Amino acid sequence: MSLNPEKYKVEAAKVKPVVGRSEKIDLPKLGLEKVDAKIDTGAYGCSMHCSLIDVVTDEDGIKMLKIIPLHWTDKAYDATPFFFPYTNKKKVKNSSGKIEERYLIKTTVRIFGRDIETVFSITDRSKMKFPILLGRKFLQKRFVVDVSVKDRSEKQKAKKKTVETK
């Protein structure tokens, strides 16, 4: 009996970028660059620290969510308010295991030169080391995590700029 090699042919897997335990990301729609983000495979979703979270009504009587992303101590902090469509709060389990109600916003994350539309729960992360947390939903099918490294996206960007200027 002979084996048919075509039957056992394995398609080459797409190579996924390797993210470290933390990364510097850009949030282009918010005008923020090099924001520190924790990579957390234990968290399902993504969260973002906002120093202001407020529900306001615009001139047309439409509810909007007004936020100021990050904290004044973060390097990328700008104090510019942004407005997002109002959404009902969603129940989210925080890092202590307690259920919190949080608003959700959708914005773009730029990492490894890719723009990825992402949903963030917004909360007070001022006591946390990282203002942004990227969870499994963001990571799955896109990245491989190597906890022994960090800031790979930023280092790749710097390396690419060096090559381009030579």
C-alpha beads as a LAMMPS data file, in Angstrom:
LAMMPS data file: protein, C-alpha beads

166 atoms
165 bonds

1 atom types
1 bond types

-500.0 500.0 xlo xhi
-500.0 500.0 ylo yhi
-500.0 500.0 zlo zhi

Masses

1 110.0

Atoms # bond

1 1 1 0.000 0.000 0.000
2 1 1 1.407 3.406 -0.960
3 1 1 0.670 6.705 0.736
4 1 1 -0.705 9.602 -1.242
5 1 1 1.537 12.581 -0.293
6 1 1 -1.112 15.118 -1.428
7 1 1 -3.499 13.779 1.200
8 1 1 -1.054 14.670 3.993
9 1 1 0.130 17.994 2.625
10 1 1 -0.035 20.662 5.332
11 1 1 -0.771 24.237 4.358
12 1 1 1.877 26.658 5.614
13 1 1 0.544 28.550 8.611
14 1 1 0.426 32.320 8.498
15 1 1 3.119 33.774 10.698
16 1 1 1.634 35.847 13.519
17 1 1 3.571 38.729 15.046
18 1 1 4.922 38.102 18.527
19 1 1 3.804 40.583 21.184
20 1 1 5.575 40.899 24.504
21 1 1 4.169 41.220 28.009
22 1 1 3.661 44.918 27.281
23 1 1 3.586 46.967 24.101
24 1 1 3.552 50.605 23.069
25 1 1 0.512 51.188 20.888
26 1 1 -0.950 54.123 18.999
27 1 1 -4.578 55.204 19.177
28 1 1 -4.737 57.240 15.942
29 1 1 -8.390 58.336 16.233
30 1 1 -7.535 59.808 19.639
31 1 1 -4.262 61.343 18.453
32 1 1 -2.265 59.318 20.984
33 1 1 1.060 57.635 20.291
34 1 1 3.305 55.284 22.246
35 1 1 0.742 54.473 24.906
36 1 1 1.808 51.746 27.326
37 1 1 -0.437 48.693 27.064
38 1 1 -0.373 45.517 29.136
39 1 1 -0.884 42.279 27.244
40 1 1 -3.185 40.158 29.405
41 1 1 -4.192 36.695 28.219
42 1 1 -6.189 36.298 31.437
43 1 1 -8.534 39.146 30.486
44 1 1 -11.222 38.629 27.878
45 1 1 -11.686 42.194 26.635
46 1 1 -9.738 45.424 26.455
47 1 1 -9.918 48.324 28.860
48 1 1 -8.703 51.910 28.822
49 1 1 -8.121 54.381 31.605
50 1 1 -10.014 57.646 31.252
51 1 1 -9.576 60.568 33.613
52 1 1 -13.046 61.824 32.658
53 1 1 -16.110 59.724 31.843
54 1 1 -19.307 61.720 31.513
55 1 1 -22.662 61.427 29.738
56 1 1 -23.611 64.684 27.999
57 1 1 -26.370 65.777 25.650
58 1 1 -25.461 67.511 22.377
59 1 1 -27.367 70.373 20.695
60 1 1 -29.723 67.890 18.994
61 1 1 -30.640 66.251 22.310
62 1 1 -28.578 63.122 21.589
63 1 1 -26.737 61.489 24.492
64 1 1 -22.982 61.266 23.992
65 1 1 -20.185 59.808 26.058
66 1 1 -17.494 62.415 26.820
67 1 1 -14.106 61.020 27.802
68 1 1 -10.570 62.212 28.369
69 1 1 -8.310 59.224 27.769
70 1 1 -5.364 58.416 29.987
71 1 1 -4.106 60.108 33.147
72 1 1 -2.091 63.312 33.439
73 1 1 0.945 61.253 34.520
74 1 1 0.943 59.229 31.271
75 1 1 3.465 60.474 28.670
76 1 1 0.864 60.437 25.892
77 1 1 -1.763 62.374 27.931
78 1 1 -3.306 65.285 26.041
79 1 1 -6.382 66.413 28.073
80 1 1 -8.405 66.628 24.855
81 1 1 -12.005 65.469 25.362
82 1 1 -13.486 63.020 22.852
83 1 1 -17.121 62.196 22.201
84 1 1 -18.504 58.759 21.405
85 1 1 -22.007 57.453 20.782
86 1 1 -23.715 56.712 24.084
87 1 1 -24.088 53.043 24.950
88 1 1 -25.654 51.339 27.912
89 1 1 -23.210 50.104 30.499
90 1 1 -21.973 46.530 30.302
91 1 1 -21.103 44.332 33.261
92 1 1 -17.378 43.563 33.344
93 1 1 -15.377 41.611 35.913
94 1 1 -12.435 43.739 37.107
95 1 1 -8.967 42.490 38.088
96 1 1 -10.175 41.926 41.679
97 1 1 -12.993 39.698 40.437
98 1 1 -15.705 42.248 41.240
99 1 1 -18.437 43.029 38.719
100 1 1 -18.409 46.657 37.495
101 1 1 -20.677 48.425 35.052
102 1 1 -18.672 50.183 32.339
103 1 1 -19.335 52.110 29.161
104 1 1 -17.863 50.777 25.920
105 1 1 -16.215 52.725 23.128
106 1 1 -14.887 51.604 19.769
107 1 1 -11.628 53.014 18.425
108 1 1 -8.572 51.945 16.451
109 1 1 -5.395 50.405 17.871
110 1 1 -2.246 50.615 15.747
111 1 1 0.270 47.884 16.503
112 1 1 2.902 46.347 14.199
113 1 1 1.767 48.838 11.544
114 1 1 -1.753 47.368 11.535
115 1 1 -4.910 49.279 12.402
116 1 1 -7.346 47.129 14.366
117 1 1 -10.836 48.364 15.288
118 1 1 -11.213 47.544 18.980
119 1 1 -13.877 47.811 21.683
120 1 1 -12.652 49.128 25.042
121 1 1 -14.432 49.245 28.347
122 1 1 -13.536 52.551 29.939
123 1 1 -12.740 52.788 33.614
124 1 1 -10.464 54.298 36.235
125 1 1 -7.141 52.453 35.923
126 1 1 -5.151 55.222 37.651
127 1 1 -3.919 52.790 40.310
128 1 1 -2.743 50.338 37.648
129 1 1 0.724 50.412 36.068
130 1 1 -0.665 50.409 32.496
131 1 1 -3.448 52.701 31.249
132 1 1 -4.453 50.187 28.551
133 1 1 -5.091 46.476 28.845
134 1 1 -5.336 44.281 25.723
135 1 1 -7.130 40.991 26.339
136 1 1 -7.697 37.679 24.562
137 1 1 -10.438 38.923 22.241
138 1 1 -7.986 41.431 20.744
139 1 1 -5.055 38.984 20.663
140 1 1 -6.711 35.825 19.335
141 1 1 -5.966 34.819 15.744
142 1 1 -3.689 37.877 15.384
143 1 1 -0.721 37.547 17.735
144 1 1 1.433 35.128 19.683
145 1 1 2.465 36.245 23.197
146 1 1 6.024 35.877 24.513
147 1 1 6.194 37.114 28.104
148 1 1 10.003 37.199 28.050
149 1 1 10.002 40.284 25.783
150 1 1 8.291 43.671 25.641
151 1 1 7.683 46.578 23.246
152 1 1 8.318 44.477 20.118
153 1 1 6.004 46.595 17.969
154 1 1 7.845 49.798 18.909
155 1 1 11.251 48.181 18.345
156 1 1 10.131 46.911 14.928
157 1 1 8.934 50.423 14.022
158 1 1 12.306 51.917 15.072
159 1 1 14.201 49.222 13.157
160 1 1 12.095 49.877 10.028
161 1 1 12.829 53.632 10.230
162 1 1 16.567 52.915 10.541
163 1 1 16.481 50.673 7.454
164 1 1 14.517 53.289 5.474
165 1 1 17.014 56.067 6.272
166 1 1 20.082 54.042 5.156

Bonds

1 1 1 2
2 1 2 3
3 1 3 4
4 1 4 5
5 1 5 6
6 1 6 7
7 1 7 8
8 1 8 9
9 1 9 10
10 1 10 11
11 1 11 12
12 1 12 13
13 1 13 14
14 1 14 15
15 1 15 16
16 1 16 17
17 1 17 18
18 1 18 19
19 1 19 20
20 1 20 21
21 1 21 22
22 1 22 23
23 1 23 24
24 1 24 25
25 1 25 26
26 1 26 27
27 1 27 28
28 1 28 29
29 1 29 30
30 1 30 31
31 1 31 32
32 1 32 33
33 1 33 34
34 1 34 35
35 1 35 36
36 1 36 37
37 1 37 38
38 1 38 39
39 1 39 40
40 1 40 41
41 1 41 42
42 1 42 43
43 1 43 44
44 1 44 45
45 1 45 46
46 1 46 47
47 1 47 48
48 1 48 49
49 1 49 50
50 1 50 51
51 1 51 52
52 1 52 53
53 1 53 54
54 1 54 55
55 1 55 56
56 1 56 57
57 1 57 58
58 1 58 59
59 1 59 60
60 1 60 61
61 1 61 62
62 1 62 63
63 1 63 64
64 1 64 65
65 1 65 66
66 1 66 67
67 1 67 68
68 1 68 69
69 1 69 70
70 1 70 71
71 1 71 72
72 1 72 73
73 1 73 74
74 1 74 75
75 1 75 76
76 1 76 77
77 1 77 78
78 1 78 79
79 1 79 80
80 1 80 81
81 1 81 82
82 1 82 83
83 1 83 84
84 1 84 85
85 1 85 86
86 1 86 87
87 1 87 88
88 1 88 89
89 1 89 90
90 1 90 91
91 1 91 92
92 1 92 93
93 1 93 94
94 1 94 95
95 1 95 96
96 1 96 97
97 1 97 98
98 1 98 99
99 1 99 100
100 1 100 101
101 1 101 102
102 1 102 103
103 1 103 104
104 1 104 105
105 1 105 106
106 1 106 107
107 1 107 108
108 1 108 109
109 1 109 110
110 1 110 111
111 1 111 112
112 1 112 113
113 1 113 114
114 1 114 115
115 1 115 116
116 1 116 117
117 1 117 118
118 1 118 119
119 1 119 120
120 1 120 121
121 1 121 122
122 1 122 123
123 1 123 124
124 1 124 125
125 1 125 126
126 1 126 127
127 1 127 128
128 1 128 129
129 1 129 130
130 1 130 131
131 1 131 132
132 1 132 133
133 1 133 134
134 1 134 135
135 1 135 136
136 1 136 137
137 1 137 138
138 1 138 139
139 1 139 140
140 1 140 141
141 1 141 142
142 1 142 143
143 1 143 144
144 1 144 145
145 1 145 146
146 1 146 147
147 1 147 148
148 1 148 149
149 1 149 150
150 1 150 151
151 1 151 152
152 1 152 153
153 1 153 154
154 1 154 155
155 1 155 156
156 1 156 157
157 1 157 158
158 1 158 159
159 1 159 160
160 1 160 161
161 1 161 162
162 1 162 163
163 1 163 164
164 1 164 165
165 1 165 166
